[in-house]
Amino acid sequence: MQANTRLASIGTDRADAQTGGTWEHVGGLWVARIQISARTKKKIEQRHGITGDEVRDAVVCIAGLTYKRSYSEERGWRWLIKTQIRERDALIVLYDADDPLGDIYRLGSAYFIDS
């Protein structure tokens, strides 16, 4: 799995402009598993060139994720996670799944945020 080693250097970028707010990374988010629908998998592969396996490698069972919680009028609360995929800055959007432990999420999107 890919370590999130360069996150401290990710500054103001497209993700900050879109979402505003402060990014956190102090043990508050643990992703044990991600559910990826066939539709979302196809979307991120075709539109953004990112595979479901790359998303999983970037966030599943990774300590110290850089994230923020954000509210979407359309879909409710979501987790926005800054990470690296193929040594490029990326944003992963997760939604809570019906999970009693609260560590399983549904993938909303994943895309590169570097220019």
Number of C-alpha atoms within 10 A of each C-alpha: 11 16 15 19 10 12 16 9 7 14 10 9 12 14 18 13 9 8 13 12 11 9 16 16 16 11 11 12 21 17 17 15 15 20 18 19 13 9 8 17 19 16 17 19 14 11 10 13 12 21 17 21 10 15 23 20 16 23 27 19 16 18 16 18 25 21 21 19 17 14 11 8 6 6 9 10 14 19 19 22 24 27 26 25 20 11 10 13 19 21 21 21 19 23 20 17 15 11 9 7 7 13 17 20 23 18 24 20 20 28 19 20 17 12 7
